[in-house]
Amino acid sequence: MNRTVVIFPNSNPNITTVTDSVYDGYSEIELEVSADLISFTCDLKNPGYTHPFCAIEIPVNDGKPVDLNTFTHVNITIDRESSVPDTTLIYLINQESDSTVQWGERSNLRTVYVDNEETFSLPIDSFTVPSWWLLLNAKDYYGGASRYDAVTKITVATGDANQDRQEAISISRVVLVGKWINQDSLRLILLSAWAVVCTLHVLLFIKIKIRESQRIRAKADSLSRLNTILNIERDKFETMAKTDSLTNVKNRAGLRDDFNRCIDMYKQSSCPSCAILLDIDHFKQINDTHGHDVGDSVLIEFAERLQDGVRSDDSVGRWGGEEFIIIASGVAIKEATALAEKLRTAIEQQPFGEISITCSFGISELTKEGVTSWIKRADKALYNAKKAGRNRVVADWE
């Protein structure tokens, strides 16, 4: 028997709006809410330094947490109008008790493509934690796994397109769907009923079966707990495989999605992106003079400073040894050069404990030749920076 909970239509929906203005963007949103329709119109403007977006937040239970593990699907009826093809982002926002989680919320994302008005039936277990949330919460206790045990709101947001545009989205229905009785409970009810019937025939037989049932249930619970632990460990190792174990920034495997995203943006709209390769000058002398433990501490603090100094849309990774890379998406080479110069100056002026260091930077802008050539040009620019005396920024302006 199905169980449904209607989130909208709702006599008091209490819808709130969010735009990129939280990151000093310029996009604007107009919201209209009636008894049976939520409509919002976005004037999306790309400022060049942050991703343009508009979103609305729909409370699930007047803002009080709801455990969606007892549900199977989210059904949403949605329509979208825009001159620019794009996806629409659906988030389940889960309240987190872990104080280290930014904003105290975990974002669980599902992407849909809306052409005309359509009802989507989205399995709850198909929502995943997006990469930007993992980047902000690299030390997440659950290893970036999806969680739905305290969902407070459903967020509907514009997609990943970066060009200026008008976009109108309307939502007429949001419903949670599940079962009144889950499979484990149904199995227990049937087993109990069978035990009662058997009791009327042979009491001894019932006792045997009850003991057997208890053993089976205990084994099933044990296997279920083990399976949960294995799933968490699997997610943890998947995250570790994409993260540098020393600095907690992305490794080469972790940067693969960022490279692919930049290439897609370039193919779709010629949107620029830049690769910034940087290398700590004379790092071997630090290890030789102060020891590898001190060298490791410098690398850790260096990575933290890079992450603090770049934009939220940028990705920082360790390319190898004392060499790091910044993928600046949506940025042309002039802006990337200014960013690199700002980082170079800050690193030079602020010592790492008692150790002063400098860095050399090489920059290249993505063209149609692909990732390999893109990185080679940045590496060549880095080589020229070192050859010219280190502690400088060299850009490949080809």
Buried (B, 14 or more C-beta within 10 A) or exposed (E): EEEEBEBBBBEEBEBEBBBBBEBEBBBBBEEEBEEEBBBBBBBBBBBEBBBBBBBBBBBBEEEEBBEBBBBBBBBBBBBBEBEBEBBBBBBBBBBBEEEEBEEEBBBBBBEBEBEEEEEBEBEBEEBBBBBBBBBBBBEBBBBBBBBBBBBBBBBBBBBBBBBBBEBEBBBBBBBBBBBEEEEEEEBEEEBEEEBEEBBEEEEEEBEEBBEEBEEEBEEEEEEEEEEEEEEBEEBBEEBEEBBBEEBBBBBBEBBEEBBEBBBEBBEBEEBBBBBBBBBBBEBEEBBEEBEEEBBEBBBBBBBBBBBEBBBEBBBBBBBEEBBBBBBBBBBBBBBBBEBBBEBBEBBBEEEBEEBEBEBBBBBBBBEEEEBEEBBBBBBBBBBBBBEEEBBBBBBBEE
